[in-house]
Amino acid sequence: MAYVRCPNCGDTMHEFRDLEGDEEKTAARLALGELLAPGEVFVAKAYHRCTYNGCRRIQRKDRWRVGATLPEED
């Protein structure tokens, strides 16, 4: 886990965990689709997710400003 800034939580510091499971990784790839540079491949290990009270923020481990919000679960 990492303790980093979360823009979705008022720009405060929170614990982030690695992406888990194929479903979450697929949702992350789709949510980040427009942010990826042309030809850039989504690598799940490069991203993590905020663990604070239902926050759905995913962001790059090395650049906290590069991220997106996962869609609500069905």
Stockholm file with secondary structure:
# STOCKHOLM 1.0

chainA/1-74         MAYVRCPNCGDTMHEFRDLEGDEEKTAARLALGELLAPGEVFVAKAYHRCTYNGCRRIQRKDRWRVGATLPEED
#=GR chainA/1-74 SS CEEEEEGGGTSEEEEEEECCHHHHHHHHHHHHTTTSCTTCCCCGGGEEEECSTTCCEEEESSCTTSEEECCCCC
#=GC SS_cons        CEEEEEGGGTSEEEEEEECCHHHHHHHHHHHHTTTSCTTCCCCGGGEEEECSTTCCEEEESSCTTSEEECCCCC
//
